[in-house]
């Protein structure tokens, strides 16, 4: 596919509010080329407070109609959205390549994932029974008599969705949060990420076409653009918003949660806040597996510029011959990793600052190749004692780096797990089912993570019904929820019990 720059007039540069493209004031910020740091010829209006209020009110009015739509009608909308995204794939990928520096292959895969998420929820709506979740029939002969009781689920209302910087498609305007909320029967107000506003604009155009073809309420989905953080806080404080879905940094996610806490009416805050995704290499790891595992760890750490929330950012290695071979191989592989453009100049600058600070705190084991305006892969090292004594080492570094930590015994490793903050995922390498100490360690680790893995990398989150993408705090704000998989829809539903209603025919 040839990458061509779309003409500026093919990008609206406005918000989609109340079923139309509109903007109160002239364009005020531009898209940026992630490779050259130069401004692209697309300008975007900065959302104003009145526009945001209008979007939330319109989303509420749309919800009043959309909540009455059948599951099959909602499924048809999701399927049409997937079809429209695929029809616009050439445009979307061409724009996203410039705004994010992601490869065409990665973006094509992400677009497929985005469509598959929509289709997964559509299929669930088509196959799962609608209406009653649990039915307890009346027992009139019992003393006292029991009335008929039925448990149903209701959509919460308008949902605020915040697009993520690292997934311009799959966790953005048409991403999993939007798909889950629409599947649940909620309307959605999306705050686009300022790192890829043009991609968001073009995706929204495709979704608007789907909404029109399916004759759905036009404001069932709204899009606002803004670099001003105040707009994000105003969005979650708006009384029409009934839930929030966010994927991003701990700092921003917790700031939004604080704003939610200021509301007279509390609402669910579903925030995925980042993770180190520790890799536990056990002393029983076979020497023959060490070199291959090192290659996998380096590839998973540096793939997509190390900008995945499931990147293996913390490696725990014992003092064994296999671990020494693994480390030597990882150091050698890291030095050969080409420098990479990150998603946005701001992300690159933050990575440079964070890795420079870390280099002053711990030992640098390996540095990848370097280039102007591009991030070099980095492998750091410290002891378990240093990690536990230095809170800043627990901070996730968004980019192609990892911290190697050495331990001396499984007893020491178990003590570490007890202090491990909540993580999205963790992998155990060298596990042997016949060893009780390994099983005890695994059981202990399960209570610290949302997804536990044996002998595979944590990157590559499968879109399927069984997936759990969320974990104990501080990896996410609600340990009971997931942002990937069919259970993601449950975030935007609430239970309702109906008592003594006539039995359905």
Secondary structure, 3 states (H helix, E strand, C coil): CCCCCCCHHHCCCCEEECCEEECCCCEEEEEECCCCCCEEEEEEECCCHHHHHHHHHHHHHHHHHHCCCCHHHHHHHHHHHHHHHHHCHHHHHHHHHHHHCCCHHHHHHHHHHHHHHHHHHHHHHHHCCCCCCEEECCECCCCCCECCEEEEEEECCEEEEECCCCCCCCCCCCCHHHHHHHHHCCCEEEECCCCCHHHHHHHHHHHHHHHHHCCCCHHHEEEECCCCHHHHHHHHHCCCEEEEEEECCHHHHHHHHHHHHCCCCCCEEEEECCCCCCEEECCCCCHHHHHHHHHHHHHHHHHHHHCCCCCCCEEEECCCHHHHHHHHHHHHHHHCCCCECCCCHHHHHHHHHHHHHHHHHCEEEEECCCCCCCECCEEEEEEHHHHHHCHHHHCCCCCCEEEEEECCCHHHHHHHHHCCCCEEEEEEECCCCCCHHHHHHHHHHHCCEEEEEECCCCCCCCCCCCCCCCCCCCCECCCCCCCCCHHHHHHHEEEEEEECCCCCC
